[in-house]
Amino acid sequence: MKEINFDGIVGPSHNYAGLSLGNLASARNANQTSYPRAAALQGLAKMRHNVRLGLTQGVLLPHPRPDRPWLEALGATMDSPEPMPAWALSASPMWTANAATVSPAPDTRDGKCHLTVANLVTMPHRSHEWPNTLKQLRLAFASPGFIVHGPVPTPFGDEGAANHMRLAPSHETPGVEVFVYGRTGGPFPARQHRTASEAVAAHHGLDPARTLFVEQAEQAIAAGAFHNDVVAVADGLTLFAHERAFADRDRFYADLERLLPDVRIVEVPAARVSLADAIASYLFNAQLVTLPSGEQALILPTEAQAIPAVRDYLEDLVAGNGPIRRTEFVDVRQSMANGGGPACLRLRVVADPAEVDPRFLVDDAKLDRLEAVIAEHWPESIDPTRLSDPALHAAVERARAALLDTLGLAHEDL
């Protein structure tokens, strides 16, 4: 088994409408001009970087935009007053960390890999994502070794793998699954409900003795950590987290050490990197990965180099004796400007790649073909005043159709 990183291809409707309450970058850049072509090409460059590091790479697809059936169900059209057009044009499915929660086969009662599509009910522009995401997951993971579940019922908000971590000695051995939920975040909503996390764990058949439910710190949510992956990330036996990520960190760490005596907790002190700097740099929204050499690396946004406290901490981190020995920096500025770093763009699935529909896996040659399609069809820019423009809608629909054709998915119900 291998860890496969499924990145979302940034959709042709990528725009800055500032729809995500609690996401500081999204709010800060609201109503600015976006660059969908550059955004998608940056995402593909990150995937190519991962492939060249020896990682297995997959893709998930942009959703149909505008989402006309959803608007019709609301009795609305793209001519309706704002924010209806923005809600219907959102390219937020690009952040596949919110697509689903994944439990690998070694952790589950039936020995199959389970995926539960996230309902994303907290935000209107994301609440209509799950039906198309579910179609993609059921196509990509149609082999008997997978079970793909529908969403947790409303009103219990579930935002997927962005609030879930797995620690294990290897991909083949049972691990400890950590579900992080929120209760309150001051002026911002807590998006992950404990009830939703418990439902996912039950559907996946996880061992209760090796499943932890951990509360995210209110202070972290209020500071702009709208998902746990903005303040913590895990890989293998390593937890990399901010000192103020969790409401009861001492208990959480003690539970981890009891279940995994060899766990390595790398905690970043608030005295070294403030919550504000961690969130602005997306230090923790990095991909923490194990390379084929066995070395652990952080794949970070270039913004992490621009904040002195973060840059200095990272230099000390890789020079030390801890498990994280390497940093790799990628340019995903268009995604970052809308509030999503490298880890937001990917869903990690531990499985045998031979059991995945190959149309959802990529190599250098397929990335070349995708780059050509995006360069030809993706809009160069989108001004927010154009969100109701029928010509833009038609261009976005043509672009997605060209992408599906390139991937051999044009005749699927996607």
SVG drawing of the C-alpha trace seen along z (x, -y; Angstrom):
<svg xmlns="http://www.w3.org/2000/svg" viewBox="-38 -45 59 53">
<polyline fill="none" stroke="black" stroke-width="0.4" points="0.0,0.0 1.0,-3.6 -0.2,-7.0 -1.8,-8.6 -2.2,-12.4 -5.3,-13.4 -5.0,-17.1 -8.0,-19.1 -7.5,-20.7 -8.3,-24.3 -11.5,-25.0 -12.0,-27.6 -14.4,-29.6 -11.8,-30.3 -12.7,-33.7 -12.3,-35.8 -15.8,-36.4 -14.8,-36.2 -17.5,-33.7 -15.8,-31.8 -16.5,-33.3 -13.5,-32.7 -11.1,-32.3 -8.9,-35.4 -7.2,-35.2 -10.5,-34.7 -12.0,-37.8 -8.9,-39.9 -8.8,-39.3 -12.6,-39.5 -13.6,-41.3 -10.1,-41.2 -9.4,-39.9 -8.5,-36.2 -6.4,-34.3 -7.9,-30.9 -5.3,-29.8 -2.4,-30.7 -4.1,-29.1 -4.6,-25.8 -1.1,-25.7 0.3,-26.4 -1.6,-23.4 -0.3,-21.2 3.2,-22.3 2.8,-21.3 1.6,-17.9 4.6,-17.5 6.9,-18.5 5.4,-15.7 5.7,-13.2 9.4,-14.1 9.9,-13.6 8.7,-10.0 5.2,-10.4 2.1,-8.8 -0.2,-11.5 -3.9,-11.6 -6.5,-14.2 -10.0,-15.1 -12.0,-17.3 -13.6,-20.7 -17.3,-20.6 -19.9,-21.7 -20.1,-25.5 -22.4,-27.4 -24.3,-24.8 -27.6,-25.4 -29.6,-22.5 -28.8,-23.8 -29.9,-27.3 -33.1,-25.9 -33.8,-24.0 -33.6,-27.4 -35.9,-29.1 -33.0,-31.3 -30.9,-32.0 -27.5,-33.4 -29.4,-36.8 -30.4,-36.7 -29.0,-39.3 -25.6,-38.6 -24.4,-36.3 -26.3,-33.7 -24.1,-33.9 -20.9,-33.7 -22.3,-30.7 -23.1,-28.9 -19.7,-29.6 -17.4,-28.8 -14.4,-26.8 -13.9,-25.6 -14.0,-21.9 -10.3,-22.5 -9.6,-22.0 -10.0,-18.3 -8.9,-18.1 -12.6,-18.8 -13.8,-16.2 -14.0,-13.3 -12.6,-11.5 -10.5,-8.4 -9.8,-5.4 -7.3,-3.0 -8.0,0.8 -5.7,1.7 -7.8,-0.5 -11.3,0.8 -13.3,3.7 -13.9,5.2 -10.4,4.6 -11.5,2.2 -10.6,-1.4 -13.6,-3.6 -14.3,-7.1 -17.1,-9.4 -17.9,-12.4 -18.1,-15.6 -21.4,-17.4 -19.8,-21.0 -23.2,-22.3 -21.7,-25.3 -21.0,-27.4 -23.7,-27.9 -21.2,-28.0 -19.8,-24.6 -23.0,-22.9 -23.8,-21.8 -20.5,-20.2 -21.0,-16.7 -23.2,-15.2 -20.6,-15.6 -17.7,-14.8 -19.6,-11.5 -19.9,-10.7 -16.2,-11.2 -15.2,-9.1 -17.5,-6.2 -16.0,-6.2 -12.3,-6.6 -12.7,-4.0 -15.1,-1.5 -12.9,1.5 -14.1,4.0 -11.4,2.8 -13.2,-0.5 -16.5,-1.5 -17.6,-5.1 -20.3,-6.5 -22.7,-9.3 -22.6,-12.4 -23.4,-12.6 -26.9,-14.1 -27.5,-17.7 -27.2,-19.8 -24.0,-18.1 -21.2,-19.8 -18.5,-17.6 -15.6,-19.2 -13.6,-16.1 -10.0,-15.2 -9.0,-18.8 -10.1,-17.8 -8.7,-14.3 -5.3,-12.9 -3.9,-9.4 -0.7,-8.2 0.7,-4.7 4.1,-2.9 3.4,-2.1 0.7,-2.0 0.2,1.7 -0.3,1.6 -3.3,0.4 -3.0,-3.3 -4.6,-5.8 -7.2,-8.0 -7.7,-11.5 -10.9,-13.5 -10.6,-17.2 -13.9,-19.0 -14.8,-22.5 -17.3,-23.9 -16.9,-27.7 -14.6,-30.1 -15.6,-33.4 -16.7,-35.5 -16.2,-32.5 -18.2,-29.3 -16.7,-25.9 -17.2,-23.9 -16.6,-20.3 -19.2,-18.8 -18.2,-16.1 -21.4,-14.2 -20.3,-14.2 -16.9,-12.9 -18.4,-10.1 -20.7,-9.1 -17.8,-8.9 -15.8,-6.7 -18.8,-4.4 -19.5,-4.0 -15.8,-3.2 -15.8,-0.5 -12.9,-2.0 -11.7,-0.5 -13.0,-2.8 -9.9,-2.0 -7.7,-3.5 -9.9,-6.4 -9.5,-9.9 -11.9,-12.8 -10.0,-16.0 -11.4,-19.5 -9.7,-22.3 -8.8,-25.3 -11.4,-28.1 -8.4,-30.5 -7.2,-28.9 -10.5,-29.0 -11.0,-32.7 -7.5,-33.5 -8.5,-32.1 -7.7,-28.4 -11.1,-27.4 -9.9,-23.8 -7.5,-21.8 -5.1,-21.5 -4.3,-25.2 -2.6,-24.4 -1.7,-20.7 -0.6,-18.0 0.5,-14.3 2.3,-11.7 3.6,-8.3 4.5,-8.6 5.0,-12.4 2.6,-15.0 3.5,-18.6 1.3,-21.0 1.2,-24.5 1.3,-24.8 -2.2,-26.4 -3.9,-24.1 -5.9,-21.9 -8.2,-22.7 -6.5,-20.1 -3.2,-19.4 -1.7,-17.6 -4.5,-15.0 -4.3,-14.5 -0.5,-14.1 -0.8,-11.6 -3.4,-9.6 -1.2,-9.5 1.9,-8.4 -0.2,-5.7 -1.5,-4.3 1.7,-4.9 4.8,-4.8 7.1,-5.7 5.1,-8.8 7.1,-11.9 5.4,-15.2 6.9,-18.2 5.2,-21.2 5.9,-24.7 6.0,-27.1 3.8,-30.2 6.9,-32.1 8.7,-31.1 5.8,-31.3 2.6,-33.1 -0.8,-31.8 -1.1,-34.9 2.1,-34.1 1.3,-30.4 -2.0,-31.1 -0.7,-33.9 2.1,-31.6 0.1,-28.3 3.0,-26.7 0.9,-23.7 -1.2,-23.6 1.9,-22.0 2.0,-18.4 4.0,-16.4 5.1,-13.4 7.5,-10.4 9.7,-10.3 10.8,-7.0 14.1,-7.4 12.2,-7.3 13.0,-10.9 10.1,-13.1 9.6,-16.4 7.3,-19.4 5.9,-20.7 5.2,-24.4 3.8,-27.5 6.4,-30.1 4.7,-32.4 6.3,-30.5 9.7,-32.0 8.4,-35.5 7.6,-35.7 10.9,-35.9 9.7,-34.0 8.5,-31.1 11.5,-31.1 13.9,-31.0 11.9,-28.3 12.0,-26.1 15.7,-26.5 16.2,-25.4 13.7,-22.5 15.5,-20.8 18.9,-21.4 17.9,-19.7 17.6,-16.0 13.9,-15.7 12.0,-13.6 11.4,-16.4 14.6,-16.8 13.6,-18.6 11.5,-21.5 10.2,-21.9 8.6,-25.2 5.8,-25.5 4.1,-28.4 0.3,-28.2 -0.3,-31.9 -3.7,-31.9 -5.0,-29.2 -3.4,-30.9 -5.1,-34.2 -8.4,-32.4 -7.4,-30.7 -6.0,-27.3 -2.4,-26.1 -0.7,-22.9 -2.5,-20.6 -5.9,-22.1 -5.4,-21.0 -5.0,-17.3 -6.8,-14.3 -4.5,-11.5 -5.6,-8.0 -3.6,-5.0 -4.3,-2.2 -3.0,-0.1 -2.8,-2.4 -3.7,0.6 -7.2,0.6 -7.8,-3.1 -9.4,-4.1 -6.3,-5.0 -8.0,-8.0 -7.7,-9.7 -3.9,-9.1 -1.3,-11.2 2.3,-11.1 4.5,-13.6 3.0,-12.8 -0.6,-13.2 0.3,-16.4 1.7,-17.7 -1.7,-17.1 -3.6,-18.7 -1.3,-21.8 -2.1,-22.1 -5.9,-22.0 -5.7,-24.6 -3.5,-26.9 -6.0,-26.8 -9.3,-26.9 -9.1,-28.4 -10.0,-32.1 -6.9,-34.2 -8.7,-36.4 -12.1,-36.9 -13.2,-40.2 -15.9,-39.8 -18.2,-42.1 -18.4,-39.4 -19.9,-36.7 -23.3,-37.1 -21.9,-37.3 -23.4,-34.5 -20.2,-34.6 -18.1,-33.7 -20.5,-30.9 -20.3,-29.4 -16.4,-29.6 -16.2,-27.9 -18.5,-25.1 -16.5,-24.6 -13.2,-24.5 -14.5,-21.7 -15.8,-19.7 -12.4,-19.9 -10.7,-18.7 -13.1,-15.7 -12.5,-14.7 -8.7,-14.8 -9.0,-12.5 -11.3,-10.1 -14.2,-11.0 -16.4,-12.9 -19.0,-10.1 -19.3,-9.6 -22.0,-11.2 -19.9,-13.8"/>
</svg>
